[in-house]
Amino acid sequence: MAKVMICDDAAFMRMMIKDILTKNGYEIAAEAENGAIAVEKYPEAKPDLVLMDITMPDMDGIQALKKIKEIDANANVIMCSAMGQQAMVIEAIQSGAKDFIVKPFQAERVLEAVKKVVG
């Protein structure tokens, strides 16, 4: 069973993603409300996958993605972006993100992206 870390500054978004994933047999390894916390929790949580919001206070998702990739070159990160963040999505993919999903989330799209990355 794949373990997922959810990183989003909005608690309701984390709840929504957690709900989609747990109902479909995924385990939640950790939650983080910004990139800095995600980077801090990553080594201990050892998630198979990180769902990372792009826009967050303190440290955005792209900075966090780069730092997580420094900790673990094989880290699987899927970026979550709002509409109209194409440039940031491209930068995230170039920085090693495996996929991205656009808000507002559709459960099917979240699951499709997660399955594609961690099976």
N, C-alpha and C positions, 0 to 999 in steps of 0.2 A: 504493500500500500504506500503510495507516494505521500511524502510530507511536504506541505506547502507553507511558506511564510508569506503573510499578507502585509503589505506596507502601503498605507494610505492615511492621510491626515484626517479624513472624515470617518468618524466611528461608524456611521450608518453604512458607508461603503464597505468597510471591513466586515460588518455584520452580514451584509448582502452577499459578499463573496464567500464568506465562511459558510453561510447557509447553502449556497449552490454546491460548494465543494463537499461539505460533510454529508449532504444528502446523496452524493454520488460516490461515496466511499473513500474520499481523500481525508487525510489527517492534517490538522492545522499544527504546524511545528511551532509557530510564533506569530505574534502580531507586532507591528511597529507603526508609530504615528508620524515618523519622518525618516528620511534617509540615514541620518546619523545613528538613530536607534537601530535601524535595520542592519547597518554595518556592524554595530556593536553586538547584536544578537546572533548574527549569521554563524559565526564559528561554533557557538554552543548549540544552536538549534539544528544545525546541519540539515537544512531543508533540501529536498530533491528539486525544488522549484521555488522561485520568489515571484510573486505578483507585485509589481512595483509601480506605484503612481508616479507620474512625471513631475507634477507641480505640487511641491510641499515646502513648508517653512524649514528653516535651519539648514537642511541639505536636500537638494532636489533629487529626483529619481535617477537622473543621468550621472550626477556625481556619485551617488550611492552605488549605482551599477558598476562604475569604473573601480571603485574601492573594493566592492565584493569580488570583482574579477581579479583584483590584485591578490586577495586572500585565497581565492579558489578559481583558477583559470577555467575549470570545467563547470562553473556555476551556471544553472539554468535560470534565466530571468525573462519574464514576460512583462512588457511595459503596458501600463494602463494610461490612456491619454484622453483628454477631452477633444472634441472636434476642433479642427483648425490648428493642431500642433504638429503638422507634417514635418517641419524642419527638425523639431526635437525628436520625433519618432525616427527620422533618418539618422540623426546623430546617435540615438540609442542603439539602433541596429548595427551601425558601424562600430559602436563601443562594445558589441557583443551580446546584445539582447537577442533572444531567439524568436520573439514574435511580439505583437502588440494587439491590444484590444481597445476598442473605443467606447467611451461612456456615451450615453447610458448603456449599461451592460445588458446583453441578452444572455440568459443562462446557457443556451446552446453554443454561443460563440466562445464563452469563457471555457466551457468544457472541451470544445473542439481544440482550442489553443493549448490547454493543459494536456490533453491526451496526445497531441502531436509532439509535445516536448518530453513528457515523462511516461507516456504509454498508459 
